[in-house]
Amino acid sequence: MSKQGAEARAAKLRQQLEQANHRYYVLDAPSLSDAEYDRLFSELQQLEAAHPQLRTPDSPTQRVGAAPSKEFAAVRHLQPMQSLRKCDNAAELEDFDRRVRETLVRDNIDYVAEPKLDGLAVSLIYEHGSLVRGATRGDGSTGEDITANLRTIRQIPLRLHGKAVPLLEVRGEVYLPLQGFRRMVDEALGRGDKPPVNPRNAAAGSLRQLDPTVTARRPLAFYAYGIGAHEGWTRPPLHSQVLQHLHDCSFPVSELIEIVQGTPGCLAYFERIGKLRAKLPFDIDGVVFKLDDLAGREELGSVSREPRWACAYKFAAEEAQTRVENIEFQVGRTGTLTPVARLAVVFVGGANVSNATLHNMDEVARKDVRVGDTVLVRRAGDVIPEVVAVVLADDAERSAHAARPQLLPPSACPVCGGHVERIAGEVALRCTNGLSCRAQLHGALIHFVSRKAMDIEGLGEKLLAQLIEEALVRSPADIYAKEKVNAATLAGLERMGEKSAENVVAAIDRSRATQFARFLYALGIPDVGESTAAALAQHFRTLEALLDAAARDILHEKAQKKVAEARRVEEQQTGKKIKKNAAERLPPLPELQAVPDVGPNVAVSIANFLVEPRNRAVIEALVAPIESGGCGIHWPAPTAAAGDALAGKSFVITGTLADLSREQAAALIEAQGGRVVGSVSAKTDYLLAGTAAGSKLAKAEKLGVAVISLEQLRALIDNPLSLSPSG
Ligand code: IVH
């Protein structure tokens, strides 16, 4: 065949195969028999083999075939992929609708109502009609390049139907239909593997395969729901028209989509879909309402990555009944013992559930759950399933329940046999063995290496478990001990090659250079999450300052208790009430509680953790320089600029500040050496006033105290001479 002849024939075959694909996978109306399809397909394959220049990436023969990759490259989205604000009830939906009406000054609003598919959002980039890149949502700004995997999904066209434009970004949801999910579960059970927990996780796992031939075997599906970036294409005025365009380009668009009017229309749609839900061949977790008018969307804009023109209305949590087969205690990274009910497997909220949390012993007692009971289990979205209540339908069940033994709190840790105590003022039971308890050590290490903590890539749960098993690692500091964890010892572990061992070592080395806040978060102090760690770092600026403050706070608390005790004794002896002195009136742990977000309980957690000798030893080892046998973890020194811009100045804060809470503003002032006081007097230097400032503002004005905005406060910090109190 001539070159031109081959080219023309290939084009014809491609067009026929694409159309057949579309009719089969999208329209559900096959136009060719399987045999006919196979014949055309192999003819195209042969043509491409004879004329390799004809084998373009958008050919139907190229869906599967890319070589496995080592990792997914990061891709920056052309436009951010936002998330949806949630409405939990009719009143919140009404609020959402009212805001839209008020902003657009219209009485009645048309919304496009769509099912909310429980899968993964993806972005598909088409250049001149060809699929060139596909990515996950990631954090909304940057996702992962999973082009090779997305190409294997038959419902995603490799070439768009109709007129090709330079750029069209299609967005939609990749999901796993229930039938496919059940097949994956059966196959996993057949192999003796752990089955996927729900369709969403199964879809996510399938898309994150490095080898696209694995993805190709997973029965993934796709629905398009929007267009992102585009060039050479004129956007129509309505979202419903965009959906029509997607349909015309040969994308599957949900048939359940409707245009509805106002809150009543939205609620009626929600009801209708709720009734259909159980009969749908795929999982949905709610519905989405989107303003149809695209110009109106621009007027509404977004708040914190959530557009004001759309909202997700989720179905209430689902419940089901099953039997409690056993109750066990799980030991978390801080030693907390959580009672967990082992259940007869039950399908609830779109997943097979075999474990449900009982939270703590108080909850066990309140619900009086006993092994053998029939219980109501609830699961909502991604949250951990929980036991809601014991079901006692009749007298027989009641007496059977009464005959079962009550669950007693364990006297020893089920993992290490260590002493268990109930922390004063808390409901939780805790194993007191710290890092000597394997469960706590494992949990602490997983947390320590995690992305938002020390971010040691490649050091996963299983590897850490092996390092513990081999007694190579007994504390986070051991990770950095070269005589314990090195390329040779790592390569000796299961499923570790030499190359990956070297990568892990390199990742450990890289992690030494970190940030103070990350380091604090990594320590796994109970109750200290990312934001509290950041607040502590910001407030104390150095590790020494924090450790000293914790030590002083503990001393202060002890002294306070002594004084209080002495006062009580004296009151008893004299029969008279004695006034508390100044020290006793201070809050306990005053220095830690001065940090925004740190209340009395969190302050206790932090102080106890930081003064505990074993923890102290680990912290010291982590930050000691390598030369002196330490781990060498370090971070940039606090900048000198922050510190004393507001030294000696007193501030009163009033009203609502634009983007900070009052506590945060106070922390900002204090970090710069300023003082925050409660009431305005002639001695006050500045009144920091937000909106709706009341009597304090009036008083400041009367006394001639300088009134400044948050913006002016920031200017003052940047340049302390920029404002003078009198001006
Ligand atoms: S629109 C700002 N439409 O829900 C618009 N999202 O919370 C954002 N989702 O990540 C997306 N069905 O994974 C949209 N019909 C639908 C959807 C949908 C499911 C998911 C999607 C997204 C998340 C947003």
Boltz pocket constraint, residues with backbone or C-beta under 6 A from the ligand:
constraints:
  - pocket:
      binder: B
      contacts: [[A, 82], [A, 83], [A, 84], [A, 114], [A, 115], [A, 116], [A, 117], [A, 118], [A, 119], [A, 120], [A, 121], [A, 137], [A, 172], [A, 173], [A, 225], [A, 226], [A, 288], [A, 305], [A, 307], [A, 310], [A, 312]]
      max_distance: 6.0
